[in-house]
Amino acid sequence: MSRSKVVSRIITASALLALVAISAAGRGDSPTDATPTDINWDATPKPFRGQNNARLRFNCPPNGSARRVWGVDVYTDDSSICTAAVHAGGITLAGGGLVTIEIRPGQADYRGTTRNGITSFDYDAWDGSFIVR
């Protein structure tokens, strides 16, 4: 086999592996391998609605300010990612930190409660949800 054919096959194999890795990251199959996205405390996962079971990683900055959240354990997708993570006990307002969420379908209703210094609110049916992993 000629040197150019070997190089061509190596490039093709590398490209296929890269596509598989990108595809898996897009589905959220391996959140620990995905580079987390830096977000602010206003960010919500609403743009990911419908990508059910996708896992996404975010970095919440330290010294956060609590925003509105609806639900307990399952949150409406217009809730603040970072604030939901504090409510769920994953991070603190002061420290911020790495948050992994999983996109879920909407729920018939959401109940609120106070946990970890954050009060979440009740809400009726909503089209998209997420959980903090």
DSSP file (Angstrom, degrees, kcal/mol; ACC not computed):
  #  RESIDUE AA STRUCTURE BP1 BP2  ACC     N-H-->O    O-->H-N    N-H-->O    O-->H-N    TCO  KAPPA ALPHA  PHI   PSI    X-CA   Y-CA   Z-CA
    1    1 A M              0   0    0      0, 0.0     2,-0.0     0, 0.0     5,-0.0   0.000 360.0 360.0 360.0 137.7    0.0    0.0    0.0
    2    2 A S     >  -     0   0    0      1,-0.1     4,-1.9     4,-0.0     3,-0.2  -0.297 360.0-116.0 -73.0 157.9    1.4    3.4   -0.9
    3    3 A R  H  > S+     0   0    0      1,-0.2     4,-2.4     2,-0.2     5,-0.2   0.874 115.4  55.1 -60.2 -39.7    2.3    6.0    1.7
    4    4 A S  H  > S+     0   0    0      1,-0.2     4,-2.2     2,-0.2    -1,-0.2   0.858 106.9  50.4 -66.7 -34.3   -0.5    8.4    0.5
    5    5 A K  H  > S+     0   0    0     -3,-0.2     4,-2.3     2,-0.2    -1,-0.2   0.890 110.5  49.7 -69.8 -38.0   -3.2    5.7    0.9
    6    6 A V  H  X S+     0   0    0     -4,-1.9     4,-2.3     2,-0.2    -2,-0.2   0.938 112.6  46.7 -63.4 -47.1   -2.0    4.9    4.4
    7    7 A V  H  X S+     0   0    0     -4,-2.4     4,-2.5     1,-0.2    -2,-0.2   0.907 111.5  52.4 -61.5 -42.0   -2.1    8.6    5.3
    8    8 A S  H  X S+     0   0    0     -4,-2.2     4,-2.4     1,-0.2    -1,-0.2   0.904 110.1  47.8 -61.1 -42.7   -5.5    8.9    3.7
    9    9 A R  H  X S+     0   0    0     -4,-2.3     4,-2.6     2,-0.2    -1,-0.2   0.878 110.8  51.2 -67.5 -37.3   -6.9    6.0    5.7
   10   10 A I  H  X S+     0   0    0     -4,-2.3     4,-2.5     2,-0.2    -2,-0.2   0.922 111.4  47.7 -64.6 -43.7   -5.5    7.5    8.9
   11   11 A I  H  X S+     0   0    0     -4,-2.5     4,-2.4     2,-0.2    -2,-0.2   0.922 112.5  49.2 -63.8 -43.6   -7.1   10.8    8.2
   12   12 A T  H  X S+     0   0    0     -4,-2.4     4,-2.2     2,-0.2    -2,-0.2   0.922 112.2  47.8 -61.8 -45.0  -10.4    9.2    7.4
   13   13 A A  H  X S+     0   0    0     -4,-2.6     4,-2.2     1,-0.2    -1,-0.2   0.902 112.0  49.9 -63.2 -41.4  -10.3    7.1   10.6
   14   14 A S  H  X S+     0   0    0     -4,-2.5     4,-2.2     1,-0.2    -2,-0.2   0.904 110.0  50.7 -63.9 -41.1   -9.4   10.2   12.7
   15   15 A A  H  X S+     0   0    0     -4,-2.4     4,-2.2     1,-0.2    -2,-0.2   0.902 110.0  50.0 -64.2 -41.0  -12.3   12.2   11.1
   16   16 A L  H  X S+     0   0    0     -4,-2.2     4,-2.2     2,-0.2    -2,-0.2   0.906 110.1  50.0 -64.3 -41.7  -14.8    9.4   11.9
   17   17 A L  H  X S+     0   0    0     -4,-2.2     4,-2.2     1,-0.2    -1,-0.2   0.897 109.9  51.3 -63.1 -39.8  -13.6    9.2   15.5
   18   18 A A  H  X S+     0   0    0     -4,-2.2     4,-2.5     2,-0.2    -2,-0.2   0.908 109.3  50.3 -64.0 -41.9  -14.0   12.9   15.8
   19   19 A L  H  X S+     0   0    0     -4,-2.2     4,-2.5     2,-0.2    -2,-0.2   0.894 110.0  50.1 -63.7 -40.2  -17.6   12.8   14.5
   20   20 A V  H  X S+     0   0    0     -4,-2.2     4,-2.4     2,-0.2    -1,-0.2   0.916 111.8  48.5 -63.4 -42.5  -18.5   10.0   16.9
   21   21 A A  H  X S+     0   0    0     -4,-2.2     4,-2.3     2,-0.2    -2,-0.2   0.910 112.8  47.4 -64.9 -42.5  -17.1   12.1   19.8
   22   22 A I  H  X S+     0   0    0     -4,-2.5     4,-2.3     2,-0.2    -2,-0.2   0.911 112.1  50.6 -64.9 -42.0  -19.0   15.2   18.7
   23   23 A S  H  X S+     0   0    0     -4,-2.5     4,-1.5     2,-0.2    -2,-0.2   0.919 111.1  47.8 -62.2 -44.6  -22.2   13.2   18.3
   24   24 A A  H  X>S+     0   0    0     -4,-2.4     5,-2.3     1,-0.2     4,-0.8   0.902 111.6  50.4 -64.2 -40.9  -21.9   11.7   21.8
   25   25 A A  H ><5S+     0   0    0     -4,-2.3     3,-0.5     1,-0.2    -1,-0.2   0.892 107.9  53.8 -64.7 -38.5  -21.2   15.1   23.3
   26   26 A G  H 3<5S+     0   0    0     -4,-2.3    -1,-0.2     1,-0.2    -2,-0.2   0.815 110.2  46.5 -65.7 -31.0  -24.2   16.5   21.6
   27   27 A R  H 3<5S-     0   0    0     -4,-1.5    28,-0.3    -5,-0.2    -1,-0.2   0.592 112.3-121.1 -85.3 -11.5  -26.4   13.8   23.0
   28   28 A G  T <<5 +     0   0    0     -4,-0.8    -3,-0.2    -3,-0.5    -2,-0.1   0.758  64.5 143.7  78.8  23.3  -24.9   14.3   26.5
   29   29 A D  S   <S+     0   0    0     -5,-2.3    -4,-0.2     1,-0.3    -5,-0.1   0.820  76.1  26.4 -65.7 -30.6  -23.7   10.7   26.6
   30   30 A S    >>  +     0   0    0     -6,-0.4     3,-1.7    25,-0.1     4,-1.0  -0.642  64.6 170.2-136.3  77.0  -20.5   11.6   28.5
   31   31 A P  T 34 S+     0   0    0      0, 0.0     3,-0.2     0, 0.0    -1,-0.1   0.782  77.7  63.0 -62.3 -26.1  -20.9   14.8   30.5
   32   32 A T  T 34 S+     0   0    0      1,-0.2    -2,-0.0     3,-0.0    68,-0.0   0.726 104.9  47.1 -72.7 -18.5  -17.6   14.3   32.2
   33   33 A D  T <4 S+     0   0    0     -3,-1.7    -1,-0.2     2,-0.1     2,-0.2   0.682  93.9  92.6 -91.7 -20.3  -15.8   14.5   28.9
   34   34 A A  S  < S-     0   0    0     -4,-1.0    22,-0.0    -3,-0.2     0, 0.0  -0.497  83.4-115.5 -76.9 141.6  -17.6   17.6   27.6
   35   35 A T        -     0   0    0     -2,-0.2    22,-0.2     1,-0.1    -1,-0.1  -0.635  36.5-117.8 -74.1 126.7  -16.1   21.0   28.3
   36   36 A P        -     0   0    0      0, 0.0     2,-0.5     0, 0.0    22,-0.3  -0.325  22.1-126.6 -66.5 148.8  -18.4   23.0   30.7
   37   37 A T  E     -a   58   0A   0     20,-2.1    22,-2.6    -2,-0.0     2,-0.4  -0.824  18.5-124.8 -95.9 131.6  -19.9   26.2   29.4
   38   38 A D  E     +a   59   0A   0     -2,-0.5     2,-0.3    20,-0.2    22,-0.2  -0.627  41.0 170.8 -74.2 129.7  -19.4   29.3   31.5
   39   39 A I        -     0   0    0     20,-2.4     2,-0.2    -2,-0.4    19,-0.0  -0.845  28.6-122.0-132.2 169.3  -22.8   30.9   32.3
   40   40 A N    >   -     0   0    0     -2,-0.3     3,-1.4    20,-0.1    42,-0.3  -0.563  40.1 -95.7-104.4 177.9  -24.3   33.6   34.5
   41   41 A W  T 3  S+     0   0    0      1,-0.3    42,-0.4    -2,-0.2    26,-0.1   0.572 120.5  60.7 -74.7  -8.5  -26.9   33.2   37.1
   42   42 A D  T 3  S+     0   0    0     38,-0.1    -1,-0.3    40,-0.1    26,-0.0   0.611  78.6 116.9 -87.4 -13.8  -29.7   34.3   34.7
   43   43 A A    <   -     0   0    0     -3,-1.4    38,-2.6    37,-0.1    39,-0.4  -0.259  41.7-175.0 -64.9 138.3  -29.1   31.4   32.3
   44   44 A T        -     0   0    0     36,-0.2    36,-0.1    37,-0.1    34,-0.1  -0.875  32.8-126.3-125.2 160.3  -31.8   28.8   31.8
   45   45 A P  S >  S+     0   0    0      0, 0.0     3,-2.3     0, 0.0     4,-0.2   0.257  74.2 116.0 -89.8  14.9  -31.8   25.6   29.8
   46   46 A K  G >   +     0   0    0     31,-0.8     3,-1.9     1,-0.3    32,-0.1   0.826  66.4  63.9 -54.4 -35.2  -34.9   26.6   27.8
   47   47 A P  G 3  S+     0   0    0      0, 0.0    -1,-0.3     0, 0.0    30,-0.0   0.707 100.6  54.4 -62.1 -16.3  -32.9   26.6   24.5
   48   48 A F  G X  S+     0   0    0     -3,-2.3     3,-2.2    29,-0.1    -2,-0.2   0.322  77.5 141.4 -98.3   6.9  -32.4   22.9   24.9
   49   49 A R  T <   +     0   0    0     -3,-1.9    79,-0.1     1,-0.3    81,-0.0  -0.185  67.4  24.4 -52.1 136.5  -36.1   22.0   25.3
   50   50 A G  T 3  S+     0   0    0     54,-0.3     2,-1.1    77,-0.1    -1,-0.3   0.236  88.3 107.2  91.7 -13.7  -37.0   18.8   23.6
   51   51 A Q    X   -     0   0    0     -3,-2.2     3,-2.1    53,-0.1    52,-0.3  -0.329  62.1-168.2 -89.9  53.2  -33.5   17.3   23.8
   52   52 A N  T 3   +     0   0    0     -2,-1.1    52,-0.2     1,-0.3     3,-0.1  -0.089  63.4  13.8 -53.3 137.7  -34.7   14.9   26.5
   53   53 A N  T 3  S+     0   0    0     50,-3.4    -1,-0.3     1,-0.3     2,-0.2   0.317  87.9 140.0  76.7  -2.7  -32.0   13.0   28.4
   54   54 A A    <   -     0   0    0     -3,-2.1    49,-2.5    -6,-0.1     2,-0.5  -0.500  43.9-145.6 -66.2 136.3  -29.2   15.3   27.1
   55   55 A R  E     - B   0 102A   0    -28,-0.3     2,-0.4    47,-0.2    47,-0.2  -0.915  18.4-174.2-107.4 132.3  -26.7   16.0   29.9
   56   56 A L  E     - B   0 101A   0     45,-2.3    45,-2.7    -2,-0.5     2,-0.4  -0.951  12.9-145.6-129.3 144.4  -25.1   19.4   29.8
   57   57 A R  E     + B   0 100A   0     -2,-0.4   -20,-2.1    43,-0.2     2,-0.3  -0.913  19.3 176.4-115.8 138.4  -22.3   20.9   32.0
   58   58 A F  E     -aB  37  99A   0     41,-2.9    41,-3.0    -2,-0.4     2,-0.6  -0.964  26.0-136.0-137.3 151.5  -22.0   24.5   33.1
   59   59 A N  E     -aB  38  98A   0    -22,-2.6   -20,-2.4    -2,-0.3    39,-0.2  -0.955  19.0-158.7-106.6 119.4  -19.8   26.6   35.3
   60   60 A C  E     - B   0  97A   0     37,-2.9    37,-2.7    -2,-0.6   -20,-0.1  -0.847  22.6-121.6 -95.1 131.2  -21.6   29.0   37.6
   61   61 A P        -     0   0    0      0, 0.0     3,-0.2     0, 0.0    35,-0.2  -0.299  28.6-102.4 -71.6 156.3  -19.5   31.9   38.7
   62   62 A P  S    S+     0   0    0      0, 0.0    33,-0.2     0, 0.0    32,-0.2  -0.220  99.5  40.0 -69.1 167.6  -18.9   32.6   42.4
   63   63 A N  S    S+     0   0    0     31,-1.4    31,-0.2    30,-0.4    30,-0.1   0.904  84.5 178.8  59.6  46.5  -20.7   35.3   44.4
   64   64 A G        -     0   0    0     29,-3.0     2,-0.5    -3,-0.2    -1,-0.1  -0.241  27.6-134.4 -77.1 165.0  -24.0   34.6   42.6
   65   65 A S        -     0   0    0     -2,-0.0    18,-0.1    29,-0.0    -1,-0.0  -0.990  31.2-110.6-121.6 124.8  -27.3   36.2   43.2
   66   66 A A        -     0   0    0     -2,-0.5     2,-0.2    16,-0.1   -24,-0.0  -0.229  35.5-170.1 -60.0 138.6  -30.4   33.9   43.4
   67   67 A R        -     0   0    0    -26,-0.1     2,-0.2     1,-0.1   -25,-0.1  -0.619  36.2 -67.4-116.9 178.8  -32.9   34.0   40.6
   68   68 A R        +     0   0    0     -2,-0.2    12,-1.9    10,-0.1     2,-0.3  -0.448  48.8 179.1 -74.9 140.2  -36.3   32.5   40.3
   69   69 A V        -     0   0    0     50,-0.4    52,-2.1    10,-0.2     2,-0.4  -0.991  13.8-155.8-138.0 147.1  -36.8   28.7   40.2
   70   70 A W  B     +f  121   0B   0     -2,-0.3     6,-1.9    50,-0.3    52,-0.2  -0.989  55.9  19.0-125.0 126.0  -40.0   26.7   39.9
   71   71 A G  B    S-C   75   0A   0     50,-1.6     2,-0.4    -2,-0.4    42,-0.3  -0.417  71.1 -98.3 112.4 172.5  -40.1   23.1   41.1
   72   72 A V  S    S-     0   0    0      2,-0.7     2,-2.2    40,-0.1    39,-0.2  -0.981  95.6 -20.2-136.4 120.9  -38.3   20.7   43.4
   73   73 A D  S    S+     0   0    0     -2,-0.4     2,-0.5    11,-0.1    59,-0.5  -0.167 138.8  57.5  70.6 -44.1  -35.8   18.2   42.0
   74   74 A V  E    S- D   0 131A   0     -2,-2.2    -2,-0.7    57,-0.1     2,-0.3  -0.980  81.0-169.3-112.9 120.6  -37.5   18.7   38.6
   75   75 A Y  E     -CD  71 130A   0     55,-2.8    55,-1.8    -2,-0.5    -4,-0.2  -0.786  27.7-103.1-111.9 149.9  -37.4   22.3   37.6
   76   76 A T  E >   - D   0 129A   0     -6,-1.9     3,-1.9    -2,-0.3    53,-0.3  -0.392  36.0-118.1 -63.8 149.5  -39.2   24.2   34.8
   77   77 A D  T 3  S+     0   0    0     51,-2.1   -31,-0.8     1,-0.3    52,-0.1   0.442 112.3  63.7 -77.9   4.2  -36.8   25.0   32.0
   78   78 A D  T 3  S+     0   0    0     50,-0.3    -1,-0.3   -33,-0.1     2,-0.2   0.258  83.1 106.6-102.1  11.0  -37.2   28.7   32.5
   79   79 A S  S <  S-     0   0    0     -3,-1.9     2,-0.3    -9,-0.1   -10,-0.2  -0.562  86.2 -93.9 -82.4 151.5  -35.6   28.4   35.9
   80   80 A S     >  -     0   0    0    -12,-1.9     4,-2.4    -2,-0.2   -36,-0.2  -0.493  27.9-147.6 -64.7 126.3  -32.1   29.6   36.6
   81   81 A I  H  > S+     0   0    0    -38,-2.6     4,-2.0    -2,-0.3    -1,-0.2   0.947  97.4  45.1 -60.0 -49.6  -29.6   26.7   36.2
   82   82 A C  H  > S+     0   0    0    -39,-0.4     4,-1.7   -42,-0.3    -1,-0.2   0.906 113.8  48.0 -65.6 -42.5  -27.3   28.0   38.9
   83   83 A T  H  > S+     0   0    0    -42,-0.4     4,-2.6     1,-0.2    -1,-0.2   0.890 110.4  52.2 -67.1 -38.5  -30.0   28.8   41.4
   84   84 A A  H  X S+     0   0    0     -4,-2.4     4,-2.5     1,-0.2    -1,-0.2   0.887 107.0  54.4 -62.1 -37.2  -31.6   25.4   40.9
   85   85 A A  H  <>S+     0   0    0     -4,-2.0     5,-2.6     2,-0.2     6,-0.9   0.869 109.2  46.9 -65.9 -35.9  -28.2   23.8   41.5
   86   86 A V  H ><5S+     0   0    0     -4,-1.7     3,-1.3     4,-0.2    -2,-0.2   0.941 111.8  50.7 -67.0 -47.0  -28.0   25.7   44.9
   87   87 A H  H 3<5S+     0   0    0     -4,-2.6    -2,-0.2     1,-0.3    -1,-0.2   0.882 111.2  49.1 -55.8 -40.3  -31.6   24.6   45.7
   88   88 A A  T 3<5S-     0   0    0     -4,-2.5    -1,-0.3    -5,-0.2    -2,-0.2   0.565 118.1-113.6 -79.0  -8.9  -30.6   21.0   44.9
   89   89 A G  T < 5S+     0   0    0     -3,-1.3    -3,-0.2    -4,-0.5    -2,-0.1   0.602  83.5 117.1  90.2  11.9  -27.5   21.3   47.1
   90   90 A G  S   <S+     0   0    0     -5,-2.6     2,-0.3    -6,-0.2    -4,-0.2   0.825  81.3   0.1 -82.8 -32.4  -24.9   21.0   44.3
   91   91 A I        -     0   0    0     -6,-0.9     2,-0.3    -9,-0.2    -2,-0.2  -0.830  69.6-119.6-142.4 178.8  -23.2   24.4   44.7
   92   92 A T  B  >  -G   96   0C   0      4,-0.7     4,-2.5    -2,-0.3   -28,-0.2  -0.875  22.5-120.4-122.0 159.2  -23.5   27.5   46.8
   93   93 A L  T  4 S+     0   0    0     -2,-0.3   -29,-3.0     1,-0.2   -30,-0.4   0.923 115.2  46.7 -59.5 -43.8  -24.2   31.1   45.9
   94   94 A A  T  4 S+     0   0    0    -31,-0.2   -31,-1.4   -32,-0.2    -1,-0.2   0.905 123.1  30.6 -67.4 -42.6  -20.8   32.1   47.3
   95   95 A G  T  4 S-     0   0    0    -33,-0.2    -2,-0.2     1,-0.2    -1,-0.2   0.717  81.6-170.6 -93.2 -21.7  -18.7   29.4   45.7
   96   96 A G  B  <  +G   92   0C   0     -4,-2.5    -4,-0.7   -35,-0.2     2,-0.3  -0.295  20.0 158.3  58.6-153.3  -20.5   28.8   42.4
   97   97 A G  E     -B   60   0A   0    -37,-2.7   -37,-2.9    -6,-0.1     2,-0.3  -0.799  37.8 -24.9 136.0-173.6  -19.1   25.7   40.6
   98   98 A L  E     -B   59   0A   0     -2,-0.3     2,-0.4   -39,-0.2   -39,-0.2  -0.582  52.0-173.3 -80.8 132.2  -19.6   23.0   38.1
   99   99 A V  E     -B   58   0A   0    -41,-3.0   -41,-2.9    -2,-0.3     2,-0.5  -0.992  10.8-164.1-129.7 131.8  -23.2   21.9   37.4
  100  100 A T  E     -B   57   0A   0     -2,-0.4    33,-3.0   -43,-0.2     2,-0.3  -0.972  15.3-177.4-112.9 129.4  -24.5   19.0   35.3
  101  101 A I  E     -BE  56 132A   0    -45,-2.7   -45,-2.3    -2,-0.5     2,-0.4  -0.833  17.6-145.1-120.4 162.1  -28.1   19.0   34.3
  102  102 A E  E     -BE  55 131A   0     29,-2.2    29,-2.0    -2,-0.3   -47,-0.2  -0.996  21.3-126.6-127.5 127.2  -30.3   16.6   32.4
  103  103 A I  E     - E   0 130A   0    -49,-2.5   -50,-3.4    -2,-0.4    27,-0.3  -0.509  33.5-179.4 -73.3 136.9  -33.0   17.8   30.1
  104  104 A R  E     - E   0 129A   0     25,-2.6    25,-2.3   -52,-0.2   -54,-0.3  -0.886  30.1 -95.8-132.1 161.5  -36.5   16.3   30.7
  105  105 A P  E     - E   0 128A   0      0, 0.0    23,-0.2     0, 0.0    22,-0.1  -0.270  56.1 -80.9 -70.0 166.5  -40.0   16.6   29.2
  106  106 A G  E     -     0   0A   0     21,-1.1     2,-0.3    22,-0.1    21,-0.2  -0.163  44.8-135.1 -63.6 162.8  -42.5   19.0   30.7
  107  107 A Q  E     - E   0 126A   0     19,-0.6    19,-1.8    21,-0.2     3,-0.1  -0.779  17.4-120.6-119.0 162.2  -44.5   18.1   33.8
  108  108 A A  S    S-     0   0    0     -2,-0.3    17,-0.4     1,-0.2     2,-0.3   0.800  94.1 -11.4 -71.8 -30.1  -48.2   18.4   34.7
  109  109 A D        -     0   0    0     15,-0.2     2,-0.4    16,-0.1    -1,-0.2  -0.981  59.0-140.9-163.7 164.6  -47.2   20.5   37.7
  110  110 A Y  B     -H  123   0D   0     13,-3.1    13,-2.5    -2,-0.3     2,-0.4  -0.996  13.2-151.2-133.9 135.0  -44.3   21.7   39.9
  111  111 A R        -     0   0    0     -2,-0.4     2,-0.2    11,-0.2    11,-0.1  -0.850  13.0-143.7-107.6 145.0  -44.2   22.1   43.6
  112  112 A G        +     0   0    0     -2,-0.4     2,-0.3     8,-0.1     9,-0.2  -0.624  23.4 159.9-104.2 164.3  -42.0   24.6   45.4
  113  113 A T        -     0   0    0    -42,-0.3     7,-3.2    -2,-0.2     2,-0.5  -0.960  40.0 -99.9-165.5 171.9  -40.2   24.5   48.7
  114  114 A T  E     +I  119   0E   0     -2,-0.3     2,-0.3     5,-0.3     5,-0.2  -0.936  46.5 156.4-108.0 124.8  -37.3   26.1   50.5
  115  115 A R  E >   +I  118   0E   0      3,-2.5     3,-2.5    -2,-0.5   -26,-0.1  -0.995  63.3   0.4-144.4 142.3  -33.9   24.3   50.6
  116  116 A N  T 3  S-     0   0    0     -2,-0.3     3,-0.1     1,-0.3   -27,-0.1   0.817 129.7 -55.6  51.9  35.8  -30.4   25.5   51.0
  117  117 A G  T 3  S+     0   0    0      1,-0.2     2,-0.5   -30,-0.1    -1,-0.3   0.510 116.2 110.6  79.3   4.7  -31.5   29.1   51.5
  118  118 A I  E <   -I  115   0E   0     -3,-2.5    -3,-2.5   -32,-0.1     2,-0.6  -0.950  55.5-151.2-115.8 130.0  -33.4   29.1   48.1
  119  119 A T  E     -I  114   0E   0     -2,-0.5   -50,-0.4    -5,-0.2     2,-0.3  -0.887  12.8-165.1 -99.1 122.9  -37.2   29.2   47.8
  120  120 A S        -     0   0    0     -7,-3.2     2,-0.3    -2,-0.6   -50,-0.3  -0.695  14.6-129.8-100.9 161.4  -38.6   27.6   44.7
  121  121 A F  B     -f   70   0B   0    -52,-2.1   -50,-1.6    -2,-0.3     2,-0.1  -0.758  12.4-109.1-116.6 155.7  -42.2   28.2   43.6
  122  122 A D        +     0   0    0     -2,-0.3     2,-0.3   -52,-0.2   -11,-0.2  -0.425  38.6 176.2 -70.7 152.9  -45.2   26.1   42.5
  123  123 A Y  B     -H  110   0D   0    -13,-2.5   -13,-3.1    -2,-0.1     3,-0.1  -0.975  24.5-124.9-155.7 153.5  -46.2   26.2   38.9
  124  124 A D        -     0   0    0     -2,-0.3   -15,-0.2   -15,-0.2   -17,-0.2   0.088  67.9 -28.5 -79.1-161.6  -48.8   24.5   36.7
  125  125 A A        -     0   0    0    -17,-0.4     2,-0.3   -16,-0.1    -1,-0.2  -0.180  64.9-178.4 -54.4 141.7  -48.1   22.5   33.6
  126  126 A W  E     - E   0 107A   0    -19,-1.8   -19,-0.6    -3,-0.1   -17,-0.1  -0.987  30.6-128.9-145.4 148.8  -45.0   23.5   31.6
  127  127 A D  E    S+     0   0A   0     -2,-0.3   -21,-1.1   -21,-0.2     2,-0.3   0.622  85.1  32.5 -79.0 -15.3  -43.5   22.2   28.4
  128  128 A G  E     + E   0 105A   0    -23,-0.2   -51,-2.1   -79,-0.1     2,-0.3  -0.996  59.7 174.8-146.4 150.1  -39.9   21.6   29.4
  129  129 A S  E     -DE  76 104A   0    -25,-2.3   -25,-2.6    -2,-0.3     2,-0.3  -0.866   8.4-163.8-141.8 171.5  -38.0   20.6   32.5
  130  130 A F  E     -DE  75 103A   0    -55,-1.8   -55,-2.8    -2,-0.3     2,-0.3  -0.978   8.6-147.1-153.6 159.5  -34.5   19.7   33.8
  131  131 A I  E     -DE  74 102A   0    -29,-2.0   -29,-2.2    -2,-0.3     2,-0.6  -0.909  22.3-120.9-122.3 156.0  -32.9   18.0   36.8
  132  132 A V  E       E   0 101A   0    -59,-0.5   -31,-0.2    -2,-0.3    -2,-0.0  -0.877 360.0 360.0 -95.2 123.2  -29.6   18.8   38.5
  133  133 A R              0   0    0    -33,-3.0   -32,-0.2    -2,-0.6    -1,-0.1   0.432 360.0 360.0 -85.7 360.0  -27.4   15.7   38.4
